[in-house]
Amino acid sequence: MHPPLTLHRHLMCAEIIEQFQKCHVDHPIGKFFGECTDLKIKLDRCFRQEKSVKRKANFEESKKLKERLRAYKKETDEVSSEESSFGHG
């Protein structure tokens, strides 16, 4: 089973999606007997590759976000500790 074949969500695989959909239109009965299987295999490979690229990009983005949050937390902790030391002096 594959995800919905919307071209705007799968830009890397758009060409294969179009070929696969055309195959289903051109072979309405044959698609049930393996007529489009080669394209399906290509599509599955492309989706896996696309997912890998997205996963890597998301991971990099999450590392940047975590670093920004750490810096913000450190800055906030420093400010709050300075405020507490001024209040008791």
C-alpha positions in Angstrom: 0.0 0.0 0.0 1.2 3.5 -0.8 0.4 6.9 0.5 -2.1 9.1 -1.5 -0.6 9.8 -4.9 -0.8 13.6 -4.7 1.9 15.2 -6.9 2.3 18.3 -4.8 3.2 16.2 -1.7 5.7 14.0 -3.6 7.7 16.2 -5.8 10.6 13.8 -6.0 8.4 11.0 -7.3 6.0 13.1 -9.5 7.1 11.5 -12.8 6.8 8.0 -11.5 3.4 8.7 -10.0 2.2 10.0 -13.4 3.5 6.9 -15.2 1.8 4.7 -12.5 -1.5 6.4 -12.8 -1.3 6.3 -16.6 -0.6 2.6 -16.4 -3.7 2.1 -14.3 -5.8 4.1 -16.8 -4.3 2.3 -19.8 -4.6 -1.2 -18.3 -7.8 -1.3 -16.2 -7.9 -5.1 -16.1 -4.2 -5.7 -16.5 -3.3 -3.7 -13.4 -4.8 -6.6 -11.4 -2.5 -9.1 -13.1 0.8 -7.3 -12.7 0.8 -5.0 -15.7 1.9 -2.0 -13.5 4.1 -3.9 -11.0 7.4 -2.6 -12.2 6.2 1.0 -11.8 4.8 0.1 -8.4 8.2 -1.2 -7.3 9.9 2.0 -8.7 7.3 4.1 -6.8 7.9 2.3 -3.5 11.6 2.8 -3.9 11.1 6.5 -4.6 8.8 6.9 -1.6 11.4 5.3 0.6 14.2 7.5 -0.7 11.9 10.6 -0.4 11.1 9.6 3.2 14.8 9.2 4.0 15.6 12.7 2.7 12.7 14.2 4.6 13.6 12.3 7.8 17.2 13.6 7.5 16.1 17.2 6.9 13.6 17.0 9.9 16.4 15.6 12.1 18.7 18.5 11.2 15.9 21.0 11.8 15.2 19.4 15.2 18.9 19.7 16.2 18.9 23.4 15.4 15.7 23.9 17.4 17.0 22.0 20.4 20.2 24.1 20.3 18.2 27.3 20.2 16.0 26.1 23.1 19.2 25.3 25.1 20.6 28.7 24.4 17.3 30.4 25.4 17.0 28.3 28.6 20.7 29.1 29.5 20.0 32.8 28.9 16.8 32.7 30.9 18.5 30.9 33.8 21.3 33.4 33.8 18.9 36.4 33.9 16.8 34.8 36.6 19.8 34.1 38.8 21.1 37.6 38.3 17.7 39.0 39.3 17.6 36.9 42.4 21.1 37.9 43.5 20.2 41.6 43.0 17.1 41.3 45.2 19.0 40.0 48.2 21.9 42.4 48.1 
